């Protein structure tokens, strides 16, 4: 009988520019939506995308050791 391993979720680190892009994108789209340059539906959609990007960058702040990352890639 084969043993099953408990595989835990590990986040792969993303660059700092990813987080910066999500924050700036959220601010720009929100400002444009408030002043009516972007329709409310499009503004909400883009804001949602930038919030998801920001959450992904926060999740990726958890440390991943290089040895474990190499094992997952192979």
C-alpha positions as CSV (number, residue, x, y, z in Angstrom):
1,X,0.0,0.0,0.0
2,X,1.3,3.4,-1.0
3,X,1.6,6.2,1.6
4,X,-0.1,9.5,0.6
5,X,1.7,12.7,1.4
6,X,0.1,15.7,2.8
7,X,0.9,18.3,0.1
8,X,0.7,21.8,1.5
9,X,0.1,24.9,-0.7
10,X,3.2,27.0,-1.2
11,X,3.1,30.4,-2.9
12,X,5.7,31.3,-5.5
13,X,7.2,34.7,-4.8
14,X,6.3,37.5,-7.3
15,X,8.3,40.7,-7.9
16,X,7.8,43.9,-6.0
17,X,6.7,45.6,-9.2
18,X,3.7,43.3,-9.3
19,X,2.5,44.7,-5.9
20,X,3.3,48.3,-7.0
21,X,1.3,47.8,-10.3
22,X,-1.7,46.5,-8.4
23,X,-1.7,49.5,-6.0
24,X,-1.2,52.1,-8.6
25,X,-3.7,50.5,-11.0
26,X,-6.3,50.4,-8.2
27,X,-5.8,54.1,-7.5
28,X,-5.8,55.2,-11.1
29,X,-8.9,53.2,-12.0
30,X,-10.8,54.3,-8.9
31,X,-9.9,58.0,-9.6
32,X,-11.0,57.7,-13.2
33,X,-14.2,56.0,-12.2
34,X,-15.1,58.7,-9.6
35,X,-14.6,61.5,-12.1
36,X,-16.6,59.7,-14.8
37,X,-13.8,59.0,-17.3
38,X,-14.5,55.2,-17.0
39,X,-17.9,53.6,-16.9
40,X,-18.9,52.2,-13.4
41,X,-19.0,48.6,-14.7
42,X,-15.5,48.8,-16.2
43,X,-14.2,50.6,-13.2
44,X,-15.5,47.9,-10.8
45,X,-14.2,45.2,-13.0
46,X,-10.7,46.6,-13.2
47,X,-10.7,47.4,-9.5
48,X,-11.6,43.8,-8.7
49,X,-8.7,42.6,-10.9
50,X,-6.2,44.9,-9.2
51,X,-7.5,43.8,-5.7
52,X,-7.0,40.2,-6.7
53,X,-3.5,41.0,-7.9
54,X,-2.8,42.8,-4.5
55,X,-4.0,39.8,-2.5
56,X,-1.8,37.5,-4.6
57,X,1.2,39.6,-3.9
58,X,0.4,39.6,-0.1
59,X,0.1,35.8,-0.2
60,X,3.4,35.5,-2.0
61,X,5.2,37.3,0.9
62,X,5.4,34.1,2.8
63,X,8.9,32.7,2.6
64,X,9.7,29.8,0.2
65,X,13.0,28.2,0.6
66,X,15.0,27.7,-2.6
67,X,15.5,24.0,-2.0
68,X,11.8,23.3,-1.7
69,X,11.1,25.4,-4.8
70,X,13.6,23.4,-6.8
71,X,12.0,20.1,-5.6
72,X,8.6,21.4,-6.8
73,X,9.9,22.3,-10.2
74,X,11.4,19.0,-10.9
